[in-house]
Amino acid sequence: MTAPFASMIQDGSTHQDPAERFARWVSGGSADDLPLPGSGATRQRFRALHDLGRADLSMARLAEGHADAAAILAELKAPAPRPGERWGVWAAQPPGVTLRARYEGGHWRLDGVKAFCSGAHSCTHALVTADTEAGRRLFAVATDGAGYAPIAGTWLAVGMAGSDSPDVRFTGVPGRPVGETDAYLRRPGFSHGGAGVAACWLGGARGVADTLVEAARRREPDQLTAAHLGAVDVALHSAMCALVVAADAIDAAPLDGGERAVVGTARVRAAVADVCSRVLDEVGRALGAGPLCHDREHAQRVADLTVYVRQHHAERDLASLGTLLLSAGGGAEASEWDR
């Protein structure tokens, strides 16, 4: 299962448009081959997301969104994506940006603006959170109708440029409700999706580290380069182990959406985010500015990872984790050895 993803690094396809590669990934059946989280094969799911991130983080962002949408639809007992459909999940809620849904004449309609809509021009459908009179709810929308309009100039990023994540304006766009009010956040799979994103981050870090490995093989052996390489290897290994533990925990209790699951996902995201920062720092110190200035692919990977990993909100997410641990009576317990 991993061979098609690994081959992306070898065949030069990283130079293609991420949207084109995303479309090929879906139409070629790779999306359908991805195991659902909690199915007993979550390690394989995370490995596939890791390999996509290693090849191209922008494409991985699009693929992860489609994979997450398929998992959400399955969990909430909604129809699965049809062949050829490309889905995203647009659930960001930044301050000052509001999307509302109203029920009139037997139909739901969405009005307002949604931020950070990855694949806004390449997805055929999306799961979108919107505010209703009863609370926040998830809706399935098509992107080919009147009233759907990506807003030019709202995605100016250099890092993750290919993820195509502008704001989108909705004007009377039809929406099909998926699940009940607040079901998107209450479902166990919300934590599963968060860990899957971390697998993409780790793949991006591995891609950045590949440049160091290749440079070390070309150079005369020296202790400083070897030390940086060793530090990067230990960091990547620790993050991989954390993801494996998270995958096994999901498979052991796929319906657990409680405190333990939330803590587990928060830990693995924080651990992988720290490793990504460590890898960026170690590789930069080992190789200097040369590859950032003369190796376009490496420079793009560094920029992409720097932006993508900011989905982890640093001290804010750590504070949330710490507060949850205190309310539960402490931190890691001896029972962790018994997983």
C-alpha positions, 0 to 999 in steps of 0.5 A, spaced: 500 500 500 505 504 501 509 503 494 504 508 490 506 514 495 513 512 496 514 513 488 511 520 488 518 522 491 522 518 486 518 519 479 518 527 479 511 528 480 512 533 486 513 538 481 506 537 478 500 541 481 498 539 487 491 539 485 492 535 479 496 530 483 490 530 488 485 529 482 489 523 480 490 520 487 482 520 488 480 517 481 486 512 481 483 509 487 488 510 492 483 514 496 478 508 496 484 504 499 485 508 505 483 504 511 478 508 515 480 510 522 478 505 528 478 499 522 483 495 525 488 498 520 489 505 523 497 504 522 496 503 515 492 509 514 497 514 518 503 511 514 499 513 507 498 520 510 505 520 512 508 518 505 503 523 502 506 528 506 513 526 505 512 527 498 508 534 498 505 537 504 500 541 499 497 535 496 497 531 502 493 537 505 488 536 500 488 528 500 487 528 508 481 533 507 478 528 502 480 522 507 477 525 513 471 527 509 470 520 507 471 518 515 466 523 517 460 521 512 461 514 514 461 515 522 455 519 521 451 514 517 451 519 511 452 517 503 460 516 502 463 520 496 461 517 489 467 515 484 470 522 482 468 526 487 473 530 491 471 532 498 474 537 503 472 539 510 472 546 512 471 547 519 475 553 521 472 558 526 477 564 526 474 570 529 470 575 525 468 570 520 461 567 520 457 562 516 450 561 517 445 556 515 437 557 515 432 552 514 426 555 509 421 552 505 424 545 506 431 546 505 437 549 508 441 555 505 448 557 507 450 564 507 456 568 509 464 567 509 468 560 511 475 561 512 481 556 510 477 552 505 483 548 502 481 545 495 476 551 494 478 550 486 479 543 486 474 540 491 467 538 488 464 537 495 465 539 502 463 538 509 462 545 512 460 547 519 455 553 519 451 556 525 444 555 526 439 557 531 440 551 535 447 551 534 453 549 530 452 544 525 455 540 519 453 541 512 455 537 505 455 542 499 457 542 492 462 547 489 459 547 482 453 551 483 451 559 484 452 562 490 459 559 491 465 563 490 472 563 493 475 570 494 481 572 491 486 575 495 485 571 501 490 566 500 497 569 499 501 564 503 508 562 500 508 555 504 502 551 503 501 555 497 498 549 493 493 547 498 489 552 495 486 555 502 482 561 500 476 564 504 469 562 500 463 566 500 456 562 500 450 566 498 444 561 498 448 555 497 444 549 498 446 544 504 445 537 506 445 536 514 450 531 516 449 529 523 445 532 528 447 539 532 454 539 534 455 532 532 461 534 528 465 535 535 462 530 539 463 524 535 469 520 537 472 521 530 474 528 531 480 526 535 482 520 530 482 526 524 486 530 529 492 525 529 491 524 522 493 531 521 499 529 525 501 524 520 502 529 515 506 533 519 511 528 520 511 526 513 513 533 511 518 533 517 521 526 514 521 530 507 525 536 510 530 531 513 531 527 506 535 533 504 540 532 510 541 525 509 542 526 501 547 531 503 551 527 508 552 522 503 555 526 498 560 530 503 566 527 507 564 524 513 564 529 519 562 529 526 558 535 526 553 533 520 553 526 523 551 529 530 545 533 526 543 527 523 543 523 529 539 528 533 534 528 527 533 521 527 532 520 534 526 526 533 523 522 527 523 516 531 520 518 537 514 522 533 513 515 529 512 511 535 507 516 538 503 516 532 504 508 532 501 508 539 495 513 537 493 508 532 493 502 536 489 506 541 484 508 536 483 501 533 483 498 541 477 503 542 474 506 536 468 509 539 472 512 545 471 520 544 472 521 551 477 524 555 482 519 554 482 519 547 482 527 547 488 527 551 491 522 547 490 526 540 493 532 544 499 529 546 501 526 539 499 532 536 504 536 541 509 531 540 509 531 532 509 539 532 515 539 537 519 534 532 517 538 526 520 544 529 526 540 531 527 537 524 527 544 521 532 547 526 537 541 526 537 541 518 537 548 517 543 549 522 547 543 519 546 545 511 546 553 512 542 557 507 545 553 501 539 548 500 534 554 502 536 558 496 538 553 491 534 547 492 527 549 490 523 543 492 527 543 499 525 550 500 518 549 498 518 543 503 521 548 509 516 553 507 510 548 507 511 545 513 512 551 517 505 553 515 502 547 516 504 545 523 501 551 525 495 548 525 497 546 532 496 552 536 503 552 540 502 554 548 494 555 547 493 547 545 498 545 551 494 549 556 488 546 554 491 539 555 494 541 561 487 544 564 484 537 562 490 533 565 489 537 572 481 536 571 482 529 571 487 529 577 494 529 573 498 527 567 501 520 564 499 514 569 502 507 570 496 505 566 499 507 559 504 501 560 498 497 559 495 499 552 
